[in-house]
Amino acid sequence: MPTKELIQHVGALLDLAGVLVIAVGVGVATVVFAMRCGRTRQVIAHYRAYRQGVGRAILLGLEFLVGGDIIRTVAVSPTFTSVGVLALIVLVRTFLSFSLEVELDGRWPWQDKATVGGPSVGARQGH
C-alpha cells in the first residue's frame, strides 16, 4: 500500500474515531442523565452535569477530527489552498473547543480555579 493511501486511511480512521467518540459520549451522557432524572425526578438538578458530559464528548471528538484533518492535509496534499482550508477548519474547531471549555469550567483557561468561585479555602479560613 502506497504511503499516501495509508495516510488517507489513518486520517479517515481518526475522523471515524472522532465521530464515534462524540456519538458514544452523547449517548452515555444521555443515558446517565435519564437514569439520574428517573431516580430523583429532578431534571434541573442534573442538567448541568449532563451538559458537561456532552461538552466533554464533543471536545474529545473534535481533537480526533482536527488530528485527522491535519494528517490528511499536510501529509497528502500540502498545497497553499489545502493548508489555508485546514487553517480555517482548525481555527473554527479551536474556537469551538475554547468556547466549550469556558462553558464547562465556568472560567477562562488562564484563570486560577481558586479565584473563580470567590476567595480560596485558605483565605476564607484566615490563613
C-alpha positions in Angstrom: 0.0 0.0 0.0 1.5 3.4 -1.0 2.3 5.9 1.7 -0.3 8.5 0.7 -3.0 5.9 0.7 -2.0 4.7 4.1 -2.0 8.3 5.4 -5.5 8.8 3.9 -6.7 5.7 5.8 -5.2 6.9 9.0 -6.9 10.3 8.6 -10.2 8.6 7.8 -9.8 6.4 10.9 -9.2 9.4 13.1 -12.3 11.1 11.6 -14.3 8.0 12.4 -12.9 7.8 15.9 -13.9 11.5 16.4 -17.5 10.9 15.3 -17.8 7.7 17.4 -16.4 9.5 20.5 -19.0 12.2 20.1 -21.9 9.9 19.4 -21.0 7.4 22.2 -20.2 10.2 24.6 -23.5 12.0 24.0 -25.3 8.6 24.2 -23.7 7.7 27.5 -24.3 11.2 28.9 -28.0 11.0 27.9 -28.4 7.5 29.5 -26.8 8.7 32.7 -29.0 11.8 32.7 -32.1 9.8 32.1 -31.2 7.4 34.9 -30.5 10.2 37.4 -33.7 12.0 36.5 -35.7 8.8 36.7 -34.4 8.2 40.2 -34.8 11.6 41.6 -37.4 13.3 39.3 -35.2 16.5 39.4 -34.3 17.3 35.8 -32.9 20.8 36.6 -30.5 19.4 39.3 -28.9 17.0 36.8 -28.9 19.3 33.7 -25.5 20.9 34.3 -23.8 17.5 34.7 -25.5 16.4 31.5 -24.3 19.4 29.6 -20.8 18.9 30.9 -20.8 15.2 29.8 -22.0 16.2 26.3 -19.4 19.0 26.1 -16.6 16.8 27.1 -17.6 14.2 24.5 -17.6 17.0 21.8 -14.3 18.3 22.9 -12.6 14.9 22.7 -14.2 14.2 19.4 -13.1 17.5 18.0 -9.5 16.7 18.9 -9.7 13.5 16.8 -11.3 15.3 13.9 -8.6 18.0 13.9 -5.9 15.3 14.0 -7.5 13.6 11.0 -7.7 16.9 9.1 -4.0 17.7 9.8 -2.7 14.3 8.8 -4.6 14.3 5.5 -4.0 17.9 4.6 -0.3 18.3 5.5 0.9 14.8 4.6 -1.1 14.1 1.5 -1.7 17.4 -0.4 0.3 20.3 1.1 -0.8 23.0 -1.3 -1.4 26.6 -0.3 -5.2 26.1 -0.8 -5.4 23.0 1.2 -3.3 24.4 4.0 -5.5 27.5 4.0 -8.6 25.5 4.3 -7.0 23.4 7.0 -6.1 26.6 8.9 -9.7 27.8 8.7 -11.1 24.4 9.9 -8.6 24.3 12.8 -9.4 27.9 13.7 -13.2 27.2 13.8 -12.7 24.0 15.7 -10.3 25.6 18.1 -12.7 28.4 18.8 -15.5 25.9 19.4 -13.2 23.9 21.7 -12.2 27.0 23.6 -15.9 28.1 23.9 -16.9 24.7 25.2 -14.0 24.6 27.7 -15.1 28.0 29.1 -18.7 26.8 29.2 -17.7 23.6 31.1 -15.3 25.1 33.6 -17.0 28.4 34.1 -13.7 30.3 33.8 -11.1 31.5 31.3 -8.3 29.0 30.8 -5.7 31.4 32.3 -7.8 32.0 35.4 -6.8 30.1 38.6 -9.6 27.7 39.7 -9.5 29.1 43.2 -10.2 32.7 42.1 -13.3 31.9 40.1 -15.7 30.9 42.9 -14.5 33.7 45.3 -11.7 33.5 47.8 -9.8 30.3 48.2 -10.4 28.0 51.1 -7.3 29.2 52.9 -8.4 32.8 52.5 -11.8 32.1 54.0 -10.3 30.5 57.0 -7.9 33.4 57.7 -4.7 31.7 56.6 
